[in-house]
């Protein structure tokens, strides 16, 4: 086997002479649903207020904001605009207004510290910062450090009676509607969308500081078309389809992350889905939103699934409208899938897999299956070509593990001003994902782990995600992360950082000896189910919370450092492997 071509091709035509905003608001494409009922639905609903926003309103506000950004603030082609905000119904407006002017968007995590945001602003040479009042203080300090003028900070919203000196998006929209046009939107030449930047999105930063990924307009358009083409190929009855025009999705995945940006904010709106925009995740609030808005499709990340499986509050809400749960951003174990399925027995459950450098999804849930193949991160999207490369450089056969490298129409161009990182990740048209995978005959992808996160115990490779999935089904475990610690004999051994469930914490509080009993039980839980070299020989350590990045991926690097400190202090409760 040399290459794996995803089923479902060929793709419909992918235009190379339109920007993202032109494709979303002006362009007629064969993949877009034309059902009148779907077109009449609002494109967005504000979760807290129930405010309904139509496409016509979005289009008018986009053009008006672009007019004001040009006339009042001088934003022009190739300038960079940073949006630092939780999800908001005007988030698409700010993105697409920037694109109307030929400028570039860099979306930032609103939870960033001053230093983290300053890094993004300076790395991308941001000219204008659009920020939510919730994180105004941090953003203002970061902007000052990055030499962004105070009058180039725009508030996305106003909260309560708070008064800020900045302009707001709403006021700029009103200005833009009232003044003559100040810009002429440029038409792209054929092929220009392949290179013209739409987004500078920061990578997860698992190696060094976060890097700005250069994403061209056509890559975003291609990602939308790939998902729409997959949705249009569904051959089951309408009521059994996973992706349907006119459905209602909960938009709680952050729009600054590639998952929320491409799959939800762009594909869902393109496919005539109504998205309920949620600024912050909280479990009971999410359950209430599903009940209140009659949500049909729920995008989640693994930590949310853990909460759904562990929290009894789920039984207090009417979730009968829910038809599909899609998990992405990090692998979801087969054990958690089975547990979630038992809690939501009528719901279709599947996974997707992607990355910023691939501009969204590389694999998506299997349309024909009610429950995705256990352990699978979904099936390769139409248009994707994959290779699985073994450590010796040879190509793996189907079912064999190796490094996943891919190519397709939705790839980024590289990293901004980082030639070395670009050359290491983007090689001869192929994207080196850094993920250890196995691909089967159905083109389903099984994520074993990040290659650099695989443990090597006595010469055997151990995937932390496998042990984490097993530990999460234990009733005393709320969350977990497994890392390797050095060991003279074994090379390294697994250590589990565990967040105990509330009941376990109460037991430990009442009886100090209970902590050791719980640790021993968890070690035995793994030893009873796994081959000996996968045992928790490094022990178990309790922790208040597992550090994660915004996409839900575990920050193992942080806990590896903590594990070294613990190792110096002495062993935790563990069981030594027999020699």
N, C-alpha and C positions, 0 to 999 in steps of 0.2 A: 504494500500500500504506500502511495506517495502523498496523496492529498485527500482530504475529506471535503466534498462539496455538499453544503447544506441542501436538504430537499426543499422543494417548493419554488425553484427558479423556473424560468428567468424572471427577473424583476421588471416591473413596468419602467417606463422612461423616467430617468432622474434628471431634471433640468439642471443645467450648469450655468445659467445666465440670470438667475434670480437670487435675491437675498432671502433670508429666513422670513422676514416680515412680509415680503412680497408673496412668498409661497403660502404663508398662513392666511393673509388677509385679502390678497388680490388674485391669486392664481387658481385656475380650475384644473384639477388633476383627476385622472381616471380612478385613483384609489380612494378618493374622498366619497363618503356616503352622500347620496342625494335624496334620501327619504325626507319628504316635507316635514313630517312630524318631528324628526330629529333636529332639523334646522330651526324649528320654532322654539326649541328648548333654550333656556339660558345657558350660556357657556360657563358661567361661574355663579356660585352662591357663596356669600360671606357667611361663614359658619355661625358667628356670634349673633349677627343681626338678622340673618335671613335675606339680606339684600340680594336681588337677582340682577345679574349683569349680562346683557346681550352682546353678540358679536358686533352689531352695529354700534353700540356704545363704545366697545373696546376700540374699534377702528377709528371712530371720531376722536376719542381721547388720545389715541396714539399719534394721529396726525397733528392735533393741537399741541401736544407736549413737544413733539419734534420741532414745531414752529417756534415755540418759546425757548427751547434749549438752543436753537440756532440764533434767534434774534436777541435774547436777553443774556445768554452766557457764552455765545460764540463757539459752541460745539460744532465741529466739522468732521469731514471724512478722516478716518484713521485715528481720531482721538479715542482715548479709553475712558469709559464711564464705569465706575464701580457702584454696584448695588449691594448694600450691606443691610439686610433686613430679614425678619421672619417672613413667612408666606403672607401675601396680601393680594387682594383682587386687582390692585394696580401694578403688581409685579410684571405681568406680561406687557402692560402699557409702557412701563419704563424701558424694558428690554427692546421692544419693537420700535419705540420712538428713537432710541439710540441707533438702531439699524436703519431707520428711515434716512438718517443723516450720513450713513456710510461709516459710522463710528463703531467701536468695539466694546462689548460688555465683559466685565470681569465681575463675577458674583462672589461675594464674600460671606463667610459664616458670621452671623450676628453675635455669636458667643465668643468670638475672638477677643483676645487681650489686645491692649494697645500695641504691643510689640508685634504680635502676629498680623494684625491688620496693617500696620505700618509696612511690614515686609511685603504684603501683597500690593499695597499702593505703590511702593517704590519699585518693586519688580516689574510691574505692568505699566509704570509711568502714567498713572491715573491723573486725569485732568478735572474730573467732576465726581463727587461722592454723593450718592442718594442713599439716605439712611433713615431708619425708623426711629422715632423718639425713644423707644425702649433702650436703644444702645447708642444714643446720641453722644453721651459724655465720652465713651470710649472712642467712638468714631472721630469726634472733634479733636481729641488729643492725638490720635494717629494721623489725622489729616495735617495737623500743625507740624508734627515731626516730619511728614512727607512733603512739606512746603506746598500744600494745597491751600489756596486762599480761602478765608472764612466764608466769602460770598459764593464759593463753589461747593458748598455743602447744602444739599436740598433735603428737606424732610418728606418722607413718603406719606406721612399721615400726621394728624394732630390727635393728642390724647388728653381728654378731660379739659381742665382749665389751664394746662401748662402753656406757657408762652415762650416761643423761641424766636430769635431774630432772623432765622433763615426763611427763605422762600419754601413753599410747599408744592408738591406735585399738583394739588388741586388748584392753587392759585396760578401756577404756570399753565395748566390746561385752560383756565379761564382767559388768561392773557393770550394764549395761542389761538383761541377761538375768536377773540375780538380784534386781533391785529392782522394786517395783510400777510400773505405767505412770504416767508423770508428765505426759503430754500427750494431748490429743485432736486427732487429725488432722482438719482442717477440710475440709468439702466446699465446692467452689467453686460460686458461683451461675452460672446460664447466662450465657455471654458474659464471665465474669470472667477466664478463662484468656487472653483476647485482650490483656489489659493487665498482669496480674500477672507480675512479673519472676521468671524462673527463673535467668538468668545475666547477669552483667556481664562481657562478654568484651572484652578490649582489642584494638583494631584494630592493623594492622601499623605504624602510625605513620609512613607515608611522607611525610606533611605534618605537621610539628610533632611534639609529644610524643604518645604513644599515647592514644587516647580510649576510654572505656568504652562499649561498645555495649550497649544495653538490649534484652535478648532475653526475650520473654514465653513462658510455658509452651506456648501453643497453636502458636507458630511452630516450636518444636522438634518437637511432635507432628505438625504438618503436614509438616515435612521428612522425618520417618520414614515417614509414610504415602505421600508422593510417591515415595520410592524403593521402598517395598514394592509399590505399585501398578505401577510400571514393571517390577519383577521378576516380578510375577504375570501380566503381559501377554506374556511370552516365548512364542513359538509354535513354537519348535524342539523337537527331541527332548530328553529329560531330560539325556542325557550331553553335549549341546551347549550347554546353558543356561549363561550366565555367572554368574547369581546363583541359588544353590540353598540351600534349608534343609538343615542337616546338614553343610555345608561347613566347612572350617577356614581361617580367615584369620590372617595375621600382623599383630598389632596393634603396630606399631612407630612409627606416626604418633603424635605426642604428643597425649595426651588434653586438654591445655590449649589446643590449637589447634582451631579449628572443624571442620576436616577429621577429626581423630581423635575429637573429642567427639561429633559428630552422626552421621557416616557409619559410624564403626567402633564406638564405645562404645555408641551408641544404636540405629542402624538394624540393624547386624549382630546384636546381641543380640536385638532385637525379632524378627528374621527367623530365629531359631533357628540361627544360625551360632555355631560355637565360635571364640573369638578366643584366640590365643596371645599373652600379654601380655609385651612386651619393653620393658625400661626404657631402653635405649640402643641406637642404631644403630651397627653396625660391619659392614662388608661380609661378611667371612668368617664372622662370627657369624650374620649373617642367612642366609647360604647353608647353614650347618650346621643352623639352626633349620628351614628349609624341608625339608631332608632328614630331620631327626629327627622332626618332627611331621607330615610328609606334608601340607604346606600346599597348599591349592587356589587361593587367591586372595591376591595380593600387592599391597597398596597401596603406592605409592611416590611420590616427588617427583622432578623432573628430575635433581638432582645424584646421586641413587641410580641412575638409568638410565645416566648418564654412567659411573659406576663399573662397572655391569654390562657395559657395552659395551667398556670399556677394560681391565678387570682380568682376566688369564688365570686367576685362581683359580676362576672360575665352572665351568671344565671339570673341577674336582676333586670336584664334589659331584653327588649324584643329585637332580635337580630334576624327575624324571618326574611327580611328583604335581601340579606346578604347571599350572593350567589357564588362569588369567586374571591379567594384570597391569593394574592401574588406576593411572594417573598423574594427580595433581592438584596444586593449590596454585600452580602456575606453568605457562606454556605449554611443551609438549614439541614440538620441531621435527619435521617430517616425516622429515628425515634420520636423527635418532636413533631414531624409530619403526622405520624400515626396518632400521637396524643392529641394534636389539634383536630384531626379528623374525628376522633371519638367525641370531642366537645362540640364540634360543628358538623354533624354527620351528613347534612344535606349540601354542604358547601364544596365546590370545586377548589382544590388546593394545588398550587404549582409554584415553581421557582423560575427566576430569571437570573441571568449572569451577564455582567458587563463591567466596563471600566471607563474612566474619563478619557483615556487615550483611544478608546474605541467609540467614543461619542455616544455612550449609552449602552445598548444591549448587543451582546454577541449571541446569547441564547435566551429563549423565552419558553414559557410553559407549553406543554404538549396539549394542543387543542382537542385531541380526541380522547384524552384521559380525564376521568373525574378527579383522580389523585395522581399527581406526577410520579413517575417511576421513583421508588425509594432511593434517596441519596443523590438523585439527579438534580442538576442546576438548570435543567431545561434542555430544549433541542436547539441546535444551531439555527440562527435566523436565515431565511432565504437570502442569498447573495454572499454569504460568508464562506470562505475557503479556509480550512484549518490543516495544520500539521501538528503531530505530536512527536517531539524530538527526544530521543533517549539520551542519557548522559554521555554516551560515546559519539553523539552526533548523528546516529542513524535514525531513521523514521520508525516509530513504533507501529505495530499492527493494531487493528481494532481490539479494544479490551486491554491493551498494555499501557502502563503509565509513562508519562513523560512531560516535557515542557510544552505548553500550548503556544503556538505561534499562529497568527491569523492574518488574513487580508480581506478587504471588502471595500465597498464604496463609502463607508461611514468612518474612516480612520482619521485621526488627527494628523497634523503635519509634523509635529515634534514639540520640543520644549523651547520656550522663548529664551534666547540668549544663553543656551546651554548646549553647545555642540556635542560635548562628550556624552551627556545623558541621551541626547537625540540619537547619536550613532549607536549607542548600546541597545536602545529600545526599538528603534525603527530601522530595520535592516533590509535593503533591497526591496522595499514595498511591503515587508512583513512586520507585523507588530509582535514583539516578544512580550507576552503577558506577564511572565514571572510566576505563572500558576502551574502547579503540578496537577495534571488531569488524567482522566481516562475517557475515551470516547468510544461508544459502542456502535453496533451496526445501524441503529436508528438515529445516529448523529446526536445522541444525548450526551451531555457533558457531565462528568462526575469530578468535582473539585476535591482533590485530595488535600491540598494545602498550598500556601505560598511556598515556593521552593526553598527559600531561605529560612522558613519557619519549620521545616521538617526536622524532627529530632533523629539523631542516629545513635541507637542504643545497641551496643555490642555488634555493630555492623548492620543492624536492621533499621530501616526507616520507620518512624512512628509519626503519624499525623495528629497533631494536637486536637484538631477539630473532631476526630473520631472519639477521643476520650471525653471531650467536652460534651458531645452529643449524648454519650452514655451517662455521664454524671448528671446531666440536666433532668433525667427522668427519675432521679432519686428524690423522694419527697422532702428531704432536708436541704436541697440545693435550690437556691433562687437564681444564681448565675455563677459562671465559672470560666476560668481561663487557665490553660495548661501551657507551661513553658519548660524548657530544658535547663538543668543545672549540671555543671561539670562533675564528673565522677571518675576517680582514678581507674577503676576497672572497666566500667561500661562505656566510657567516653562521655556520655551525658545521660541523665535519667529524668523522667517526667515529674514535675511538681505541679500540684493543682492549687490555684488560688480560688477560694470558694466564698461566695456570698451566701450565708445561711438563710433559710426561710425564717419568717417571723416566729413560727412555733418552736423551731430549733433554738433560736436566740433566747426565747423565754425559758426553755428548759435549761439552757446553759447558765442563765442568770440565776435560776433557783438552785442549781446544783453545779458547781464549778467542775466537777469530775465529768459532767456530761459532754464537755467539749472534746475530751480525749476519746470518749465513746463514739461520738459522731465522726470524728476523724478516722478512727479505726474502721467504722462501718463503711465509710466512703472508699477507703483503701480496699476493703474486702469486696465491695460492690464492683470495682474494676477487676480485681484479681479473679473473681468468680466468673467473669464473662470474657476476659481478654487473655491472649497469649502472654506468657511470662514476661517477655521483654517490654510489654506495654503497661506493666503494673506501675503504680504510683510509688516507685522506689524513692523518689525525692520527697515524698510526703504530701501533706495537706496543710495549707495555711489559710486561716479565715481572714477576710478582708471586707471592708464596708461597701465597696463598689468596684466593679471592673472598669478600668479606664477604656473608653471607646472613642473613635473619631465620629464625626457627624453622620457618616453613612452606616454606622453600626459595627464597623470592623474593630476587633480587639486590638488594643495597643500593647502588643506583647513586649515590645522593646522596653516600655516602662516597667513591666513586671519582671522582665529578665534582670534588670538592675536591682529590683527589690529582692529577687531570689538570691542574688549574690550576697546581699547584706544578710539575709536569713541564714545562708549557708555558713557564714562566718560566725554567727551566733550559736550554731548547733543545730542538729537535725530536728525536724518536726516528727509527728507520729507517722511512721512509714513501715513498710515491710520489705526487707532485703530480698532480692532475687536469689534463688538457690543456684549455686555454682554447678 
